[in-house]
Amino acid sequence: MHGAAFLIPIAFAGAAAATTPSPQPGKWTHVTRLVSADIPGVPEALIRAADTRAPRTTCLTAKQAAATPQILLHAPGAQCSARSYTLAAGKIRGTSTCTVKELPTPVRTVTTGTYDAKGYSSRSVTTGTRGGRPLKVVTASSGKWLGSACR
């Protein structure tokens, strides 16, 4: 395993209701915490060791903020397609399917949470299979807008 990041592909997205602004373009910081994990063939100690909770930063462009703000929450290296999602009235509801290099089959993630223009908090449940056996990973994530400059 190359860190818990491959386990946390999550979706977040859509056009926000007029009363709650969409996430702002610019530099964001994110932290993801492993809540629980059941991954066949991977010892619990190794899973916990991968839960570094190290912050990561990303840049959300104006185009992404307008069209696909869910990209803020995708795990680094995950290729995700949003199947359904809403970002409205400060609530996040999403379902995505992601492919990660560590697993031969796609995983499905259901995400719920809250957001405003300068931050979010979410909980995601990811399910799939590994070696023909079911896997389940639950994570909690938060993000904060750092400013409009992406340097």
N, C-alpha and C positions, 0 to 999 in steps of 0.2 A: 504494500500500500504506500502511496506517495502523498500521504496527508489526507486529512478529512475533507479537503476542498473538493475532491472528486465525488464525494457523497452528498454534496449540498447544492446540486443544481436546482435553482428555484425560479419561479416566475413571479412577476409583479408587473402590473401594466395598465394600459388603456388611457382613455381620455378622462380627466377628472371632472367632477361636477363643478359648476361655476363657483360654488361656495368654498371649495377646497382647491387651492392651486396645485398643479402638477409639480412633480419634483423639478427643481431648477437645474438648468444646464450649468456645468462647471465641475469642479473637483469635489469628489465624495470620498469619505472613509467608511469602511465597512468592517464589522466584526461578526463572526459566526461562532456560535457555541454549540457543541454536540450535547444534546439532551439525552438521547439513547440510541443504541445501534445493535442490530442483530444481523450480522453478516456471516453467512456460512463459510467456514474455513479460515476466518480471521480471528485470532485470539482477542479477547476483550482488552487485554493490556496494550496490544498494538493499536487498537482502535482509539483508546484513551490517549495514548502517546501522540497520536496524530492530531488530537484536538488542541492545537497550539493557541487558538484564539487570537492569533496575530492579526493586527489590523492590516487591511489592504486598501489601496487607493485606486480610484478609477476616474476617468473623465467622461462625463455625459455631455455629448454635443447638443446644440440647440435642436438639430434635426431628430436625434434620438429622444430628447425630452418631449418633443411634440408627438412623435410617432410610436416609439418603442421604449418607454422608460423602464420596462421590465428587465432590460439588459443590465441595469444597475446590480441586480441580484444574482445573475448567473454565475456559477462557479467558474473560476479561471479554467480555460481549456474545455469546458463543456459546450457542446453544440446543442442548443435548445430550440424547440419550436413551441410557440404558445398555442395551445389547443383552445383554451378559453380563459379569459381573464377580465376583470373589471378593476378599475381604480376610480372610485366614486365616493363622494361625501366622506373622505378621510379613511375609507376602508379598502383593504387589499383582499381580493379573492382571485385565485388563479390556479390553473392546472397546466402543467407543461410536460413534455416528453423530451428527455435529454439523452444524448449519447456521450459517454465518457470513455477515455482510452483504457481505463482499468477494468471495464466490464464489457463482455461481448454482446450484451443485449441492452436496449434502451431502458431507462428508468422513468417512472412517472412520479411527478411531484405535485402535491397539493399544498398551496400556500395561503395563509390568512394573516391579516395584520392590519396595521394602521399606518397612515402617512400624513405628512403635510409638505409644504414646499421645501423645507430644509431638513427633513429627516423621516425615518421610517423604523418600524419595529415589526418583525414578522416571525411566524412559526411555520415550519415546513415539514411535511411527512413525505419521504421518498420511499417508493416501493419498486421492486424489480426482482430479478433472479440472479443468482451466482452459482454456477455449477449445477443448474437445474433446481436449486432450492431457493425458497423465498428470502428476500432481504428486506429490512426495514430500517430506516434511519430517520430520526427526528432531530431537527436543529432549530435554534432560535437565532435570529439575526437582527442587527440594527445598523443603521447607516446615518451619517450626518453630512450635510452640505458644508464644505469648507470655504467656498467662494467661487466666483465666476472664472478666475484664472486657473487653467489646467497646467500649471508648471510644477 
